């Protein structure tokens, strides 16, 4: 049994194994993998992409998704007792919750795999999907130069986790005070983007926008990046804020196409977690 809580819990070989499983699923393997199995999902109402793809992926595998609101795990009953009972019926548990410590506690008491569908400090499945898409569209995605434009939050930290496991170069462009530890940081996008191949962004709150005035990714900025660079903003993105409308409408934008793989990558994560039980 394997859990997926942080990418840094994995080896590079684990990530490539998940990618291989994706290819096998696309080739028609693993049909009915979750037949007669039940998957408990804990998701807040606002989740769209991650929830849709996990639920559909379970259904396509012939499994039964059982959905709970994300705050169902915030009640007074202790985590040990919740999973003491769930162990009787669930074959897999997928949790989207702000506090990764709750997922770590669940993993201690669950007899089935726990998959992190997003916390306040990371978003491993989202980044795995992007990396898989890059592996299929880039000549050598590990040797590309990555730039994350955004704050020290779950998306940036998940990209950092991936860079630590796979060994690619990651830099950050952000306003002062939003820096991640352990990466090269720029505060002006025109300097940050030069020499970069993969430009990723994350959305900002209204209160943060003024601090990131020098970090917006525009079409003109993308023209300063390396030849064949791509723009991969994390949804939800907001035109006129962290990215401009003309950048989204340009040939650099790969967001919709990349996220198409989210469904099958999450299916592959479920297979990877369960197949060695």
Order of alpha helices (4+ residues) and beta strands (2+ residues): alpha-beta-alpha-beta-alpha-beta-alpha-beta-alpha-beta-alpha-beta-beta-alpha-beta-alpha-beta-alpha-alpha-alpha
